[in-house]
Amino acid sequence: MIRHVVIWRLKEDAKPAGQIKDIDLIRHIVAALRDVIPGLLRLDIGINQVAIPDAADLLLYSEFESWQSLRDYEDHPLHSNLRALIGPLRAERRVVDYETS
């Protein structure tokens, strides 16, 4: 199994009044991706609930059957839409891809 984890810290103007801008659309795209990627086993979006200085704001956790499934996900047009939506909001992005037995 391949795990793909992405963590973002967002710009302050992307969180007016403590709410993440476009979060409903982000959730919608994530939900749509669950139904169209062969080999995608799990895909979750998490919003940080704890206000501490070194916390990130948003996390994407996913599991794939294979590295090819992860590549298919990365190349999918809905994933491109998600990147285009989150990209301008982010101040920082971290990614970890790893294989488990």
Sequence and secondary structure as in RCSB ss.txt:
>XXXX:A:sequence
MIRHVVIWRLKEDAKPAGQIKDIDLIRHIVAALRDVIPGLLRLDIGINQVAIPDAADLLLYSEFESWQSLRDYED
HPLHSNLRALIGPLRAERRVVDYETS
>XXXX:A:secstr
 EEEEEEEEE GGGSGGG  TTHHHHHHHHHHHHTT TTEEEEEEEE     TT  SEEEEEEESSHHHHHHHHH
SHHHHHHHHHHGGGEEEEEEEEEE  
